[in-house]
C-alpha cells in the first residue's frame, strides 16, 4: 500500500533478520509469543508497519514498512534495543541479541518500472 508524508509518497519495506547471542535456540513457546507481542507494540509506538514477523528458535525475521526518513540501521537499533529492554524488564528469562543483522529492501516497483518512471519525468521539468 502506498503511504504518504507531507512531501513524499512511498512504499518501502525492510526484511530484517537477526539472531540471539550465541545463536541459542531458545526463542520458542512463551518467549516467542512475548517477543511477537513486543515487536508489534514497538512498531506501533514508532509509527512503523509490522507487515510480517516470524520468530524462529534461533533467529527472527521481520518485514517492516517505514517512512523514508527512518534509516534501516535506525529501525534495526529500535527493534533490537527496545525489544531486549522491554523483554528483560518484564520477564525473568533474558533475551540478548548479537550486534550483527541482515537487512534487505522491498517495495512494489520493479527496476523496469522505476526506469520507466524516470524516463517519463525527463520531459516534465520536475
ChimeraX attribute file (.defattr): number of C-alpha atoms within 10 A of each C-alpha:
attribute: neighborCount
match mode: 1-to-1
recipient: residues
	/A:1	8
	/A:2	9
	/A:3	12
	/A:4	10
	/A:5	10
	/A:6	5
	/A:7	6
	/A:8	9
	/A:9	12
	/A:10	17
	/A:11	16
	/A:12	18
	/A:13	24
	/A:14	21
	/A:15	18
	/A:16	20
	/A:17	18
	/A:18	22
	/A:19	24
	/A:20	20
	/A:21	15
	/A:22	10
	/A:23	15
	/A:24	11
	/A:25	13
	/A:26	14
	/A:27	21
	/A:28	14
	/A:29	9
	/A:30	9
	/A:31	18
	/A:32	17
	/A:33	12
	/A:34	17
	/A:35	22
	/A:36	18
	/A:37	12
	/A:38	18
	/A:39	20
	/A:40	18
	/A:41	15
	/A:42	18
	/A:43	19
	/A:44	12
	/A:45	9
	/A:46	12
	/A:47	11
	/A:48	18
	/A:49	15
	/A:50	19
	/A:51	14
	/A:52	12
	/A:53	17
	/A:54	14
	/A:55	19
	/A:56	14
	/A:57	17
	/A:58	16
	/A:59	18
	/A:60	19
	/A:61	17
	/A:62	22
	/A:63	20
	/A:64	21
	/A:65	25
	/A:66	22
	/A:67	18
	/A:68	14
	/A:69	8
	/A:70	10
	/A:71	11
	/A:72	19
	/A:73	12
	/A:74	10
	/A:75	20
	/A:76	21
	/A:77	13
	/A:78	16
	/A:79	20
	/A:80	20
	/A:81	13
	/A:82	16
	/A:83	24
	/A:84	18
	/A:85	13
	/A:86	16
	/A:87	18
	/A:88	14
	/A:89	11
	/A:90	11
	/A:91	11
	/A:92	8
	/A:93	9
	/A:94	12
	/A:95	19
	/A:96	17
	/A:97	17
	/A:98	12
	/A:99	12
	/A:100	11
	/A:101	14
	/A:102	13
	/A:103	17
	/A:104	11
	/A:105	13
	/A:106	14
	/A:107	13
	/A:108	12
	/A:109	12
	/A:110	10
	/A:111	9
	/A:112	9
	/A:113	11
	/A:114	11
	/A:115	11
	/A:116	11
	/A:117	12
	/A:118	11
	/A:119	11
	/A:120	10
	/A:121	10
	/A:122	9
	/A:123	8
	/A:124	7
	/A:125	5
	/A:126	5
